[in-house]
C-alpha cells in the first residue's frame, strides 16, 4: 500500500473515532461525572499536563526507534482511555482516562506526520498533509453524526465505540504500515544515552533556528489562549442562549459544519501548495489567526444565538485550517532525524500553554464573569500575530543548514 493511501486511512480512521469521543466528552463530564467547575478544570489540567510531560520523550522514542511503533502504541492507549472513560462514570476513573489519553496522544502526535515526511519527502508531503486533513475533516463529520445517533442511547456509548474503534485502527496500522524512509540510529550505546543524543539534536535546533523558536512560542500562546476558550465556550452557549435543539444535536451539527468548511478552505490552499514556502506559510497562519480572533470577539459579545453560531463557525473554521500549516512549516525547517521530536516540542509547548492558561482564565471567570474570562482567552491569542509577522521569521533562509 502506498504511504499516501495509508496516511489517508490513518487520518480518516483516527478522526472518525476521535470526533465521536470529542463530540460528547465535555457534555458527558458535566452531566454524568461532576458539575464542580474546579474538578472539571482539573480534568483538562491532567490531560494537558500529561501531554506536556511526555510529548518530547515520546517524540524522542519515535525518532530513535521508529514512527510506526510510536503510532500504534499511541492509538491503543487512546482507545483504552476512551473505553475506560465511557465504561465508568466515576471521577477518579475519568481522571485516569485523561492521563492515558494524554499519554497516547504524545506517542501518536508528531510520529504520524514525521512518518509521512520520511516516506515521501517533505516537499511531496505538503500537499498530502492538506489532503489528509481534508479526509480527516470529512471523517470528523461522519463521526460527529455517528456520535449524535449513538448518543441517543446514552452519552457513554459514543465513548465506548470510539475506544474500541481506535484500538482496532492501531492494530490495523501495525499490519499495514511500511517504514522504509526512516532508519533509526544503530549504535552500541545504551538506550538512555541514545535517547539523550536525539533530544540534544532537538535542543541544538532551538539554538540555531530562530524560526523553530518562533514555532514553539506560537504553540505556547495558542495553548494559553485556546485552552481556556475550549473549556468555556460550551457553558457560554448553554447559559447565555436558548438553543432550539438538544445540546448533543446542535453541538454536533455545528462541529460538522466547521469541519466541512475547513475542508473546503484547505482544498483551495492545497491547490496552491507549490506556493507554500517557509517564508509564506507563517504569513498565512497569521492571517488565519487574525480571523480567528475577530470571530471569537464577535462570539463573546453576540447577543443573539444565531450571531453567536455564525461567529463561532467562522473562527473555528479558520482555526482548524492552521494545524496542517503548522506541521508543514515544521517539516520545512527541520531535518528528518529530529522531525518527530520537533513536532512533539510544538505540542508540548501548546500543552504548557494550556496548563498555565486554564487556571488563570478560570480564576478570571470566578472573580469576574464567564464573558470576561472568554474575552481574556480570545485576546491572549493576539501575540501570535507579532510572532509570525516579525521580519526575522521571513528573512532567515539558511539558518537550518547551520
C-alpha distance (Angstrom), angle and dihedral (degrees) to the residues before:
residue distance angle dihedral
X1 . . .
X2 3.81 . .
X3 3.82 115.6 .
X4 3.80 89.8 -122.2
X5 3.80 91.5 56.1
X6 3.79 92.4 46.4
X7 3.80 90.1 49.0
X8 3.80 92.1 51.2
X9 3.81 91.1 48.9
X10 3.80 91.0 48.1
X11 3.79 94.3 48.9
X12 3.82 92.0 45.0
X13 3.80 95.7 48.4
X14 3.79 95.5 43.4
X15 3.80 92.6 46.4
X16 3.80 92.9 48.6
X17 3.79 94.9 55.6
X18 3.81 94.6 34.5
X19 3.82 90.3 54.9
X20 3.81 90.9 49.8
X21 3.80 87.9 55.4
X22 3.79 95.7 42.1
X23 3.80 95.0 48.3
X24 3.80 93.6 63.5
X25 3.80 107.5 19.1
X26 3.83 98.3 91.5
X27 3.81 91.7 43.5
X28 3.81 89.0 46.9
X29 3.80 91.6 52.1
X30 3.80 92.2 49.9
X31 3.80 98.9 42.8
X32 3.81 103.4 33.4
X33 3.81 108.9 22.4
X34 3.82 112.1 33.4
X35 3.79 142.3 -31.9
X36 3.81 94.6 -156.2
X37 3.86 106.0 119.6
X38 3.79 92.3 -148.7
X39 3.81 92.7 52.2
X40 3.80 91.0 46.7
X41 3.80 90.7 52.5
X42 3.80 89.9 47.5
X43 3.81 89.9 59.7
X44 3.79 89.0 57.9
X45 3.80 92.5 45.3
X46 3.82 91.3 53.2
X47 3.81 91.6 48.8
X48 3.80 94.2 48.6
X49 3.80 93.7 37.3
X50 3.79 90.1 56.6
X51 3.80 89.6 49.1
X52 3.79 90.6 50.3
X53 3.79 94.7 49.8
X54 3.80 98.1 43.8
X55 3.82 105.0 29.2
X56 3.80 97.8 91.0
X57 3.84 97.1 35.8
X58 3.81 90.7 53.1
X59 3.80 90.0 45.0
X60 3.79 88.0 54.1
X61 3.81 88.6 52.1
X62 3.82 89.3 54.3
X63 3.80 91.4 48.8
X64 3.82 92.4 47.0
X65 3.81 104.7 38.0
X66 3.78 107.1 18.9
X67 3.78 141.7 -70.6
X68 3.80 95.4 -117.4
X69 3.78 93.9 59.6
X70 3.79 91.1 47.9
X71 3.82 92.8 49.5
X72 3.80 94.1 51.0
X73 3.81 93.3 47.6
X74 3.79 90.7 48.6
X75 3.80 96.0 51.3
X76 3.79 93.8 47.4
X77 3.83 90.9 50.5
X78 3.80 92.0 48.1
X79 3.79 91.3 48.8
X80 3.80 91.2 49.9
X81 3.81 89.1 50.9
X82 3.82 93.7 52.7
X83 3.80 91.4 46.6
X84 3.81 92.7 49.3
X85 3.80 92.5 47.3
X86 3.79 93.7 51.1
X87 3.79 95.5 42.5
X88 3.81 97.6 55.8
X89 3.81 122.4 33.6
X90 3.80 90.6 -161.2
X91 3.78 118.7 127.2
X92 3.81 97.8 -132.1
X93 3.80 90.7 46.5
X94 3.79 91.3 50.7
X95 3.81 88.6 47.2
X96 3.82 89.0 55.3
X97 3.80 89.2 47.5
X98 3.81 89.8 55.6
X99 3.81 89.4 54.1
X100 3.82 92.4 50.3
X101 3.80 91.2 45.5
X102 3.79 92.1 52.0
X103 3.79 91.9 46.6
X104 3.79 92.5 49.0
X105 3.78 91.9 48.4
X106 3.80 91.4 54.9
X107 3.81 91.2 55.2
X108 3.82 91.3 49.1
X109 3.81 101.7 39.4
X110 3.75 115.3 83.0
X111 3.79 92.9 8.7
X112 3.82 93.9 72.8
X113 3.80 95.1 52.4
X114 3.81 94.3 37.5
X115 3.82 88.7 52.8
X116 3.81 91.7 56.9
X117 3.81 93.9 45.0
X118 3.82 89.5 52.6
X119 3.80 94.5 46.6
X120 3.82 98.1 50.1
X121 3.82 104.7 11.2
X122 3.85 130.9 -100.1
X123 3.81 94.7 -90.6
X124 3.81 95.0 52.9
X125 3.80 90.3 40.3
X126 3.82 94.3 63.5
X127 3.80 93.6 74.8
X128 3.81 92.3 40.0
X129 3.82 91.2 51.7
X130 3.78 90.4 57.5
X131 3.81 94.0 41.8
X132 3.81 88.0 49.5
X133 3.79 90.1 51.9
X134 3.80 89.0 52.5
X135 3.81 90.8 52.4
X136 3.78 86.8 46.8
X137 3.79 92.8 52.7
X138 3.79 93.7 47.8
X139 3.81 89.8 49.4
X140 3.78 88.0 47.8
X141 3.79 90.5 58.8
X142 3.79 91.8 50.7
X143 3.79 89.6 46.6
X144 3.80 91.5 50.8
X145 3.79 92.6 50.9
X146 3.81 89.5 46.1
X147 3.80 89.9 52.4
X148 3.80 90.4 51.5
X149 3.80 91.5 51.8
X150 3.81 96.7 41.6
X151 3.81 90.6 42.1
X152 3.80 91.4 63.1
X153 3.80 85.7 79.5
X154 3.81 92.3 51.6
X155 3.80 135.6 -48.5
X156 3.79 91.3 -105.8
X157 3.81 94.4 65.7
X158 3.82 98.4 69.7
X159 3.81 87.2 52.4
X160 3.79 92.9 51.6
X161 3.81 93.5 46.5
X162 3.81 91.1 46.6
X163 3.80 91.2 50.7
X164 3.77 95.1 52.2
X165 3.80 92.0 42.5
X166 3.80 94.3 50.7
X167 3.79 91.8 52.9
X168 3.81 90.4 49.5
X169 3.83 90.1 52.5
X170 3.80 89.4 52.3
X171 3.79 92.6 51.6
X172 3.82 92.2 47.1
X173 3.79 91.5 51.6
X174 3.79 90.6 51.3
X175 3.81 86.5 63.0
X176 3.82 100.0 36.6
X177 3.79 105.9 40.1
X178 3.78 122.1 94.2
X179 3.78 123.1 -159.5
X180 3.78 110.3 -161.8
X181 3.79 101.9 129.4
X182 3.79 97.1 60.0
X183 3.78 123.5 65.3
X184 3.81 114.6 -170.1
X185 3.81 113.7 -139.7
X186 3.80 112.5 -91.9
X187 3.75 108.2 -151.2
X188 3.80 134.2 143.6
X189 3.79 89.9 -125.7
X190 3.80 122.0 120.0
X191 3.80 116.7 -91.8
X192 3.81 96.6 -108.3
X193 3.78 92.1 47.2
X194 3.81 89.6 52.5
X195 3.79 91.2 49.8
X196 3.80 90.1 47.1
X197 3.80 92.1 53.8
X198 3.80 92.5 51.3
X199 3.79 90.2 49.6
X200 3.81 91.1 49.0
X201 3.80 89.4 55.3
X202 3.81 87.7 57.3
X203 3.80 92.2 49.5
X204 3.78 88.1 50.5
X205 3.79 88.0 54.9
X206 3.80 89.4 56.9
X207 3.79 90.3 51.9
X208 3.80 97.0 50.3
X209 3.81 103.0 31.6
X210 3.81 118.2 68.0
X211 3.80 89.0 -179.1
X212 3.79 92.8 58.5
X213 3.82 90.1 48.2
X214 3.80 86.0 55.1
X215 3.81 90.7 50.3
X216 3.80 94.2 55.2
X217 3.81 92.4 43.1
X218 3.80 89.0 53.2
X219 3.81 88.1 50.8
X220 3.81 90.4 54.5
X221 3.81 94.5 48.5
X222 3.81 92.5 46.3
X223 3.81 90.2 51.8
X224 3.81 91.4 45.8
X225 3.79 91.2 54.6
X226 3.79 108.2 31.3
X227 3.81 96.3 40.6
X228 3.79 90.2 68.1
X229 3.80 92.6 39.1
X230 3.81 92.2 53.9
X231 3.80 92.4 52.1
X232 3.81 95.7 46.5
X233 3.79 107.2 38.2
X234 3.83 90.8 75.8
X235 3.83 96.1 56.9
X236 3.83 88.5 41.4
X237 3.79 89.5 58.3
X238 3.80 94.0 42.9
X239 3.82 98.7 43.3
X240 3.80 102.4 37.4
X241 3.80 102.5 37.8
X242 3.79 139.1 44.1
X243 3.83 106.2 -129.3
X244 3.80 115.8 -156.3
X245 3.84 95.7 -135.1
X246 3.79 139.3 41.7
X247 3.84 111.2 -71.7
X248 3.81 95.3 -116.1
X249 3.83 89.7 53.3
X250 3.80 101.7 47.8
X251 3.81 93.5 36.4
X252 3.77 88.6 53.9
X253 3.79 94.7 45.4
X254 3.80 91.4 48.4
X255 3.79 91.2 50.9
X256 3.80 90.2 50.0
X257 3.81 92.1 52.9
X258 3.82 90.7 49.0
X259 3.79 90.9 50.7
X260 3.81 94.2 47.9
X261 3.80 92.8 48.2
X262 3.77 92.3 49.4
X263 3.81 89.9 50.3
X264 3.80 89.8 55.7
X265 3.80 91.8 48.9
X266 3.80 91.6 48.6
X267 3.80 90.5 52.2
X268 3.79 89.3 56.5
X269 3.82 90.0 49.8
X270 3.82 93.4 43.2
X271 3.79 91.7 57.7
X272 3.77 87.1 58.4
X273 3.81 94.6 44.8
X274 3.79 92.2 122.6
X275 3.80 87.9 66.3
X276 3.81 93.0 55.3
X277 3.79 106.3 105.1
X278 3.80 129.5 165.5
X279 3.81 86.4 -99.9
X280 3.82 98.9 47.7
X281 3.82 99.1 43.0
X282 3.84 96.2 68.8
X283 3.82 90.2 50.2
X284 3.79 90.2 53.7
X285 3.80 91.7 47.4
X286 3.82 89.6 50.6
X287 3.81 91.0 52.6
X288 3.81 90.9 50.7
X289 3.80 92.6 48.4
X290 3.80 89.9 48.2
X291 3.80 89.2 56.0
X292 3.79 90.2 45.6
X293 3.80 91.0 55.9
X294 3.81 91.8 48.2
X295 3.80 92.9 49.9
X296 3.80 92.6 46.4
X297 3.82 91.6 51.3
X298 3.81 90.5 54.1
X299 3.80 89.2 47.3
X300 3.81 92.5 53.2
X301 3.80 94.1 51.1
X302 3.81 98.8 35.0
X303 3.77 111.6 126.5
X304 3.79 96.1 -167.7
X305 3.78 130.2 60.0
X306 3.81 93.3 -130.4
X307 3.81 93.4 53.5
X308 3.80 90.8 46.1
X309 3.81 90.9 52.5
X310 3.81 93.0 49.7
X311 3.81 92.1 47.4
X312 3.79 92.2 47.8
X313 3.82 91.0 48.6
X314 3.80 92.6 49.7
X315 3.81 95.7 48.0
X316 3.79 96.1 43.8
X317 3.81 92.9 46.1
X318 3.81 89.7 57.8
X319 3.79 92.9 42.1
X320 3.82 92.6 52.3
X321 3.80 89.7 53.4
X322 3.81 93.2 58.4
X323 3.81 97.9 65.5
X324 3.82 99.8 72.8
X325 3.80 88.9 42.6
X326 3.81 90.5 56.3
X327 3.82 89.8 50.9
X328 3.81 91.1 47.6
X329 3.80 90.6 51.2
X330 3.81 93.4 49.7
X331 3.81 90.5 47.9
X332 3.80 90.4 51.8
X333 3.80 95.3 53.7
X334 3.83 102.0 38.2
X335 3.80 136.4 70.6
X336 3.79 123.2 -119.2
X337 3.81 94.9 -110.5
X338 3.82 92.7 63.5
X339 3.82 101.9 23.6
X340 3.82 97.4 106.3
X341 3.79 91.0 45.0
X342 3.82 90.6 48.2
X343 3.81 92.0 52.5
X344 3.79 88.9 46.1
X345 3.80 90.6 51.8
X346 3.79 88.9 56.2
X347 3.81 90.7 53.6
X348 3.80 91.5 44.0
X349 3.82 91.5 56.6
X350 3.79 88.2 44.5
X351 3.80 88.9 54.9
X352 3.81 91.0 47.4
X353 3.79 88.1 54.6
X354 3.80 89.0 54.3
X355 3.80 91.4 49.6
X356 3.80 92.7 50.6
X357 3.79 97.0 38.5
X358 3.81 102.3 44.0
X359 3.84 97.6 64.8
X360 3.82 92.9 41.8
X361 3.80 95.0 49.1
X362 3.80 90.7 42.0
X363 3.80 90.0 51.8
X364 3.81 90.5 50.4
X365 3.78 88.8 52.2
X366 3.79 91.4 51.7
X367 3.83 97.5 49.0
X368 3.81 97.0 35.0
X369 3.80 121.3 14.1
X370 3.77 142.7 -65.3
X371 3.80 90.2 -105.1
X372 3.82 91.9 52.7
X373 3.78 90.9 50.0
X374 3.81 91.1 50.3
X375 3.80 90.8 48.8
X376 3.80 90.1 51.5
X377 3.80 90.2 51.8
X378 3.80 92.2 49.6
X379 3.82 94.9 48.8
X380 3.81 91.0 47.6
X381 3.82 88.0 70.9
X382 3.82 92.8 62.8
X383 3.86 96.6 87.3
X384 3.82 89.0 67.3
X385 3.81 88.3 71.8
X386 3.80 92.0 58.0
X387 3.80 92.3 44.2
X388 3.80 94.1 50.3
X389 3.79 97.5 42.9
X390 3.81 99.3 47.0
X391 3.80 113.8 124.6
X392 3.81 92.3 -125.1
X393 3.81 90.6 62.8
X394 3.79 92.4 59.7
X395 3.79 102.4 30.0
X396 3.82 97.8 60.0
X397 3.80 110.1 81.4
X398 3.78 106.7 157.0
X399 3.77 102.5 35.1
X400 3.78 94.3 109.2
X401 3.80 91.7 59.2
X402 3.79 90.5 61.6
